[in-house]
Amino acid sequence: MDTTERDLRTLRDDVAALREAVQTEGDARLADWGAAAAAMPGARNLAYYLALRGRDLIALQLRLASYGLSSLGRSEADVLGALDALLSTLRRLCGETAAYPARRSDDALAAACDQIFGDGDTRTRIMATLPSEAADDPGLVAALIDAGMDCARINCAHDDAAAWGRMAGHVRSAAERLGRPCRVLMDVAGPKLRIEEVRGPEKCRLFAGDRLRLVDQLDKRGKGIAAALNFQRIVGQLQVGAEISFDDGKASGRVLARESDGVEIEITAARAKGLRLKPGKGVNLPAVDLDLSPLTPKDLADLDAVAKFADLVGFSFVQRVEDIALLDRELAARRPDAPRQGLVLKIETPRAIRNLPGLIVAAAARGPAAVMIARGDLAVEVGFVRLSEMQEEILWLCEAAHVPVVWATQVLDQFVHEGVASRPETTDAAMAQRADCVMLNKGSYLPQGVRFLREVLGRMERHQSKKFPRLARLEAWS
């Protein structure tokens, strides 16, 4: 027996052992998830994918690649099928008889995208956030759909139920007239931490090295710079050393000391011009698992309109499986005889990332589901260095679960505000093609932004499908 034959037999045995371990561990995870999950092909495949990716496979991949074999780098859609196909090839190379299995394609994910976003003429759909003027400008809504918008997002943090109803009506009328499906997503705001009150000099700015106090209740007559949050009891959950970020990372700090009515914060980093400290600025606490309900009193009131007007519900700051059950009960109480609306989980915190497999399974079990990579809060929560890696991992996990992904936050942000794209954001938009939907925020040039994004996505679709590079003809040198 020569060296090559010995190597191939060893590879065959190693892949066979890997396949057995993946199925055993995946089945155990499925048992933990319950009978409902075991009956869902997406949940089963996700369980096997988590078992596979719980190992460092780099050395095995290099050995496989040296023989021109599959390195399992595109196994997300059908984990056991990919392992079985590889094992069949290895057995044949070792002189054995082995039948190739029937592989599942990405049809399950494509069907899930159609269920969430409606039938589309491109693989990657476009979601656009409607500005306030869309409530009274049906022409703007029609222009967005004509440009290629597949899903209209209504942000419930702004405007009111009457305006949301008019927006949804304009979307449905324009979609019917233009013959293009367009779903309505209403985004429930959730418990976003913000500065509520500030004490200090007028137009106070914070620089690295400055200190301020976060307090439960602000005494305007006190001395020094201080601020209170919109959720008072959060300050009591902060421990010495805890990190804090202001205004989407424009300044960050840490807790130096606890006091009777709050904590002292030292600013460790800030922009050169400092951070303007004022009410409304967002606050993130990356290392703190906040004990907050995902639905605020405002959200509960907003759900009356969401239950009436939305096709899809954007669930902000969802972190636990129990959160999904809570939202489902509230929606069911408002529309007891209507079909369940699609649910889009906005992943914004480290706890949501840790719980993502369970969240996906719970959401998909109740009805149509998708995941939004909310890159704004997520970047601050996990750190900008880790964001790129994390968005890739979420894409892979959701593909394994056959659940669509929305790529969101600041896509073509300069373009939609100024009408001219920057080089970095054009590349970002091209990378977003690997998601199943890309979201644009509102801006003066939003219809033009939708049209520009549609062309970028269409061009990239020739070259890339998820992690699979397509070797389309290179026009520039052919």
C-alpha positions in Angstrom: 0.0 0.0 0.0 1.6 3.3 -1.1 1.5 6.6 0.9 -1.4 8.1 -1.1 -3.6 5.0 -0.5 -2.8 5.1 3.2 -3.6 8.8 3.4 -6.9 8.3 1.6 -7.9 5.5 3.9 -7.0 7.6 7.0 -9.0 10.5 5.6 -12.0 8.2 5.0 -11.9 6.9 8.6 -11.5 10.5 10.0 -14.4 11.8 7.9 -16.5 8.8 8.9 -15.8 9.4 12.6 -16.6 13.1 12.1 -19.9 12.3 10.5 -20.9 10.0 13.3 -20.0 12.5 16.0 -21.8 15.3 14.2 -25.0 13.3 14.0 -24.8 12.1 17.6 -24.2 15.6 19.0 -26.7 17.2 16.7 -29.4 14.7 17.7 -28.7 15.4 21.4 -29.1 19.1 20.8 -32.4 18.5 19.0 -33.6 16.5 21.9 -32.9 19.5 24.1 -34.8 21.7 21.8 -37.9 19.4 21.8 -40.1 17.5 19.5 -41.2 20.5 17.5 -37.6 21.4 16.5 -36.9 17.8 15.6 -39.7 18.0 13.0 -38.2 21.1 11.4 -35.6 20.4 8.6 -34.0 23.8 9.3 -33.6 23.1 13.0 -32.2 19.6 12.4 -29.6 21.0 9.9 -28.8 23.8 12.3 -28.1 21.3 15.1 -25.8 19.4 12.9 -24.0 22.5 11.8 -23.4 23.6 15.4 -21.9 20.2 16.1 -19.7 20.5 13.0 -18.5 24.0 13.7 -17.9 23.2 17.3 -14.6 21.7 16.1 -11.5 23.2 14.5 -11.5 21.7 11.0 -8.7 23.6 9.5 -6.1 20.8 9.5 -8.7 18.4 8.0 -9.6 20.9 5.3 -6.0 21.2 4.2 -5.6 17.5 4.0 -8.8 17.2 1.9 -7.8 20.1 -0.4 -4.5 18.5 -1.1 -6.4 15.8 -3.0 -8.8 18.2 -4.7 -11.7 17.1 -2.4 -14.4 19.1 -0.8 -13.1 21.0 2.2 -16.7 21.3 3.7 -16.4 25.1 3.3 -19.9 25.3 1.8 -21.7 22.7 3.9 -24.2 25.1 5.5 -27.3 24.2 3.5 -27.0 20.4 4.1 -24.5 19.4 6.7 -25.0 15.6 6.7 -25.4 15.6 2.9 -22.1 17.3 2.5 -20.4 14.8 4.8 -22.0 11.9 3.1 -21.0 13.1 -0.4 -17.4 13.5 0.8 -17.4 10.1 2.4 -18.8 8.5 -0.7 -16.0 10.0 -2.8 -13.3 8.9 -0.3 -14.7 5.3 -0.3 -14.6 5.2 -4.1 -11.1 6.4 -4.1 -10.3 3.6 -1.7 -11.7 1.1 -4.1 -15.0 0.6 -2.3 -18.5 0.7 -3.8 -20.4 3.8 -2.5 -23.5 5.5 -3.8 -23.7 9.3 -3.8 -26.5 10.8 -1.7 -29.1 13.1 -3.0 -28.1 16.5 -1.8 -30.5 19.2 -0.8 -30.0 22.5 -2.6 -30.7 26.0 -1.2 -34.4 25.6 -2.2 -35.4 25.7 1.4 -33.8 29.1 2.0 -35.2 30.4 -1.2 -38.7 29.3 -0.2 -38.3 31.0 3.2 -37.3 34.2 1.5 -40.4 34.1 -0.7 -42.5 33.4 2.3 -41.1 36.4 4.2 -40.6 38.9 1.4 -42.9 37.6 -1.4 -41.9 36.4 -4.8 -38.9 38.4 -6.1 -37.0 38.7 -9.4 -33.6 38.7 -7.6 -32.1 36.5 -4.9 -31.2 39.4 -2.5 -34.1 41.6 -1.7 -34.1 45.3 -0.7 -35.7 46.8 2.4 -36.0 50.6 2.7 -37.0 52.6 5.8 -39.9 55.0 5.0 -39.4 58.6 6.0 -42.1 60.6 7.8 -43.2 62.3 4.5 -44.1 58.9 3.1 -47.3 59.1 5.1 -48.6 61.9 2.9 -46.6 61.3 -0.3 -47.9 58.2 -2.1 -45.7 59.1 -5.1 -42.5 58.7 -3.0 -43.6 55.2 -2.0 -44.4 54.3 -5.6 -41.0 55.6 -6.7 -39.3 53.3 -4.1 -41.2 50.2 -5.2 -40.5 51.1 -8.9 -36.8 51.4 -8.1 -36.7 47.9 -6.6 -37.9 48.1 -2.9 -39.2 44.6 -1.9 -40.0 45.5 1.7 -41.0 48.8 3.3 -39.8 49.3 6.9 -41.8 51.5 9.2 -39.8 52.5 12.3 -42.3 52.7 15.2 -39.8 54.9 17.1 -41.0 57.7 14.9 -44.4 59.2 13.9 -47.7 57.7 15.1 -50.3 55.0 14.3 -52.2 57.2 12.0 -49.1 58.0 9.9 -48.1 54.3 9.9 -51.5 53.3 8.6 -51.3 55.8 5.7 -47.7 54.5 4.9 -48.9 50.9 4.8 -51.9 51.9 2.6 -49.6 53.6 0.1 -47.3 50.6 0.0 -50.2 48.2 -0.8 -51.8 50.5 -3.3 -48.5 51.1 -5.2 -47.5 47.5 -5.1 -50.8 46.4 -6.6 -50.7 49.1 -9.3 -47.1 48.3 -10.3 -47.5 44.6 -10.1 -44.5 44.2 -7.7 -44.9 42.5 -4.3 -43.8 44.7 -1.4 -44.2 43.6 2.2 -44.6 46.0 5.2 -42.4 45.5 8.2 -43.1 47.5 11.3 -40.2 47.7 13.7 -41.1 47.7 17.4 -38.6 50.1 19.1 -37.9 48.1 22.2 -36.0 49.2 25.4 -33.3 51.4 23.8 -31.2 53.0 26.5 -30.9 56.8 26.1 -29.8 59.8 28.1 -32.9 61.4 29.5 -31.5 64.4 31.4 -28.2 66.2 31.6 -26.6 68.5 34.2 -23.6 70.5 33.2 -22.5 73.4 31.1 -24.5 74.4 28.1 -23.5 72.3 25.0 -21.4 70.1 27.3 -18.8 68.1 25.4 -16.9 65.1 26.8 -13.3 64.3 26.0 -11.0 61.4 26.9 -10.1 61.7 30.6 -13.3 63.6 31.6 -15.5 62.2 34.3 -19.3 62.3 34.8 -21.8 60.6 37.0 -24.8 58.5 36.0 -27.5 58.7 38.6 -30.9 57.3 39.3 -32.5 60.7 39.6 -30.9 63.9 38.5 -30.6 66.8 40.9 -30.3 69.9 38.7 -28.9 71.9 41.6 -25.9 69.6 42.1 -22.4 70.2 41.0 -20.4 68.5 38.2 -21.5 66.8 35.0 -24.2 64.2 35.5 -26.8 62.4 33.5 -29.8 60.2 34.1 -31.1 57.4 31.8 -34.6 56.7 30.6 -34.5 53.4 32.6 -33.6 54.4 36.1 -33.0 51.0 37.6 -30.3 50.2 35.1 -27.7 52.3 36.9 -28.0 50.0 39.9 -26.9 47.0 37.7 -23.5 48.6 36.9 -20.5 47.3 38.6 -17.0 48.8 38.9 -15.1 48.2 35.7 -18.2 47.9 33.5 -17.8 49.4 30.0 -20.2 52.0 28.7 -20.6 53.5 25.2 -22.3 56.7 24.1 -23.9 57.7 20.8 -23.1 54.6 18.7 -19.5 54.5 20.0 -18.5 58.1 19.5 -17.3 58.0 23.1 -16.7 55.2 25.6 -15.8 54.9 29.2 -15.8 52.6 32.3 -17.3 52.7 35.8 -14.7 53.9 38.3 -16.8 53.7 41.4 -20.2 53.1 42.8 -22.0 55.7 44.9 -25.2 55.8 46.9 -27.3 57.2 44.0 -25.3 56.2 40.9 -21.8 55.5 39.4 -18.8 57.6 38.4 -17.7 57.2 34.8 -14.3 58.0 33.3 -14.3 58.7 29.5 -11.5 56.5 28.1 -12.0 57.4 24.4 -13.8 60.0 22.4 -13.7 61.7 19.0 -11.2 64.6 18.6 -14.0 67.2 18.8 -15.5 65.4 21.9 -19.0 64.0 22.4 -21.9 66.4 22.8 -23.7 65.2 25.9 -27.5 65.8 25.5 -30.8 64.1 26.0 -31.7 61.5 23.4 -28.1 60.2 22.9 -28.0 56.4 22.9 -26.2 54.4 25.6 -24.8 50.9 25.3 -23.5 48.6 28.1 -21.6 45.9 26.2 -20.8 43.5 29.1 -24.0 43.9 31.0 -27.0 41.6 30.5 -29.7 44.1 31.2 -32.7 42.9 33.1 -35.3 44.7 30.9 -38.5 43.5 29.3 -38.2 43.6 25.4 -41.5 45.4 25.2 -41.9 48.8 26.8 -45.3 50.4 27.6 -45.0 52.3 24.3 -44.3 49.1 22.4 -47.4 47.5 23.9 -49.5 50.5 22.7 -47.8 50.4 19.3 -48.6 46.7 18.8 -52.3 47.7 18.3 -51.2 49.3 15.0 -48.6 46.7 14.2 -51.1 43.9 14.5 -53.4 45.7 12.1 -51.0 47.0 9.4 -47.8 44.9 9.3 -46.9 41.8 7.3 -43.7 41.5 9.3 -42.8 42.5 12.8 -39.3 43.7 13.6 -38.4 42.6 17.2 -35.8 45.0 18.6 -33.5 43.9 21.5 -34.9 40.3 21.6 -32.5 38.3 23.7 -34.3 35.2 25.2 -36.6 32.5 23.8 -39.2 33.8 26.4 -39.2 37.2 24.7 -40.6 35.5 21.5 -43.3 33.8 23.5 -44.2 37.2 25.1 -44.5 39.0 21.7 -46.5 36.1 20.2 -49.0 36.3 23.1 -49.4 40.0 22.7 -49.9 39.8 18.9 -52.3 36.9 19.2 -54.4 38.8 21.7 -54.8 41.6 19.1 -55.5 39.4 16.0 -56.8 36.1 17.4 -58.3 34.8 14.1 -55.6 36.1 11.7 -52.5 34.2 10.5 -49.3 34.8 12.4 -47.2 37.7 11.0 -43.6 37.0 10.0 -41.0 37.8 12.7 -37.7 39.5 12.1 -35.3 39.1 15.0 -33.0 42.1 15.4 -29.7 40.8 16.8 -28.1 43.7 18.8 -26.5 42.3 22.0 -24.0 39.7 23.1 -26.8 37.8 24.9 -28.8 37.6 21.7 -25.8 36.2 19.9 -25.3 33.6 22.6 -28.9 32.6 22.4 -29.2 32.9 18.6 -29.7 29.1 17.8 -32.6 28.9 20.3 -34.1 32.2 19.2 -34.0 31.0 15.5 -35.7 27.7 16.4 -38.4 29.3 18.5 -39.1 32.0 15.9 -39.2 29.5 13.0 -41.5 27.2 15.0 -44.2 29.8 15.3 -44.2 30.9 11.6 -42.2 32.8 9.0 -39.0 34.1 10.5 -35.8 36.1 9.5 -32.8 37.5 11.4 -31.6 41.1 11.1 -27.9 41.9 11.7 -28.5 45.2 13.4 -24.9 46.4 12.9 -25.3 49.7 14.7 -25.9 48.5 18.2 -24.2 45.2 17.5 -20.9 47.0 16.6 -20.9 48.8 19.9 -21.9 45.8 21.9 -19.4 43.3 20.6 -16.7 45.8 19.5 -15.9 47.2 16.0 -12.9 44.8 15.7 -15.2 41.8 16.1 -18.2 43.1 14.1 -17.0 41.8 10.6 -16.4 38.3 12.0 -19.7 38.3 13.8 -21.8 39.3 10.9 -20.2 36.4 8.9 -20.9 33.9 11.6 -24.6 35.0 11.8 -24.9 34.6 8.0 -23.5 31.0 8.2 -25.7 30.1 11.1 -28.9 31.4 9.5 -28.1 29.7 6.2 -27.8 26.4 8.1 -31.2 27.0 9.7 -32.7 27.9 6.3 -33.7 31.3 7.8 -33.2 34.6 5.7 -30.9 37.3 6.9 -31.3 41.1 6.6 -28.0 43.1 6.4 -28.8 46.4 8.1 -27.4 49.8 9.3 -25.7 52.5 7.3 -25.7 50.7 4.0 -25.0 53.4 1.3 -25.6 55.9 4.1 -23.8 58.7 2.3 -25.5 58.0 -1.0 -29.1 58.2 0.5 -28.3 61.5 2.2 -26.1 63.2 -0.4 -26.8 61.4 -3.7 -23.1 60.3 -4.1 -21.7 57.0 -3.0 -18.3 56.6 -1.2 -15.9 53.9 -2.2 -16.1 52.0 1.2 -19.9 51.9 1.3 -20.1 50.7 -2.3 -17.8 47.7 -1.3 -20.0 47.2 1.8 -23.1 47.1 -0.4 -21.4 44.5 -2.7 -20.5 42.4 0.3 -24.1 42.6 1.5 -25.2 40.6 -1.5 -24.5 37.4 0.5 -27.4 38.2 2.8 -31.0 37.6 1.7 -32.1 41.2 2.1 -30.3 44.5 2.5 -31.8 47.4 4.4 -31.4 51.1 3.5 -32.2 53.9 6.0 -34.2 56.9 5.0 -32.6 59.9 3.3 -33.3 62.6 0.6 -32.0 60.3 -2.1 -33.6 57.1 -1.0 -35.2 56.1 -4.4 -31.9 56.6 -6.1 -30.2 54.6 -3.4 -32.6 51.7 -3.9 -31.9 51.8 -7.7 -28.1 52.0 -7.2 -28.2 49.1 -4.7 -30.4 47.0 -7.0 -27.7 47.3 -9.8 -24.8 46.5 -7.4 -26.6 43.4 -6.1 -27.5 42.3 -9.6 -23.9 42.6 -10.7 -22.6 40.7 -7.7 -25.2 38.0 -8.1 -23.2 36.9 -11.2 -20.1 36.3 -9.1 -21.3 35.1 -5.7 -24.0 33.0 -4.1 -23.6 33.0 -0.3 -20.1 31.4 0.1 -20.1 29.9 -3.4 -18.0 31.9 -5.9 -19.5 31.7 -9.4 -17.0 31.7 -12.2 -18.9 34.0 -14.5 -17.2 35.2 -17.7 -14.8 38.1 -16.9 -16.1 40.7 -19.3 -13.1 43.1 -19.0 -10.6 40.6 -20.4 -12.7 38.3 -22.6 
